[in-house]
Amino acid sequence: MGIRWQDGYSSEVRLFLVIDGERIPLSHVSDRNIMLRNRREIPSGTEAEIVIVVDGQEETHRVFLPNGAIENEDMLSYF
């Protein structure tokens, strides 16, 4: 769960890209891009799910990665 501070609250947030059951950690998610925490190759045309977990509440979004990722890229576009 999140962390309570004297002047507020910080949510615990975890982000993943799931491909064929493998959870790949993400560092950022925007409306059309994701950033991998660790660079790796992902084939173009891959179907996946973005999983966003905030304070234990999980939300999943099915996505398509038209361009995939090459090993020296960490930013991927999706729709």
Helices and strands as residue ranges (DSSP letters): E 3-5, E 8-10, E 13-19, E 22-29, E 33-36, E 46-54, E 57-65, E 75-77
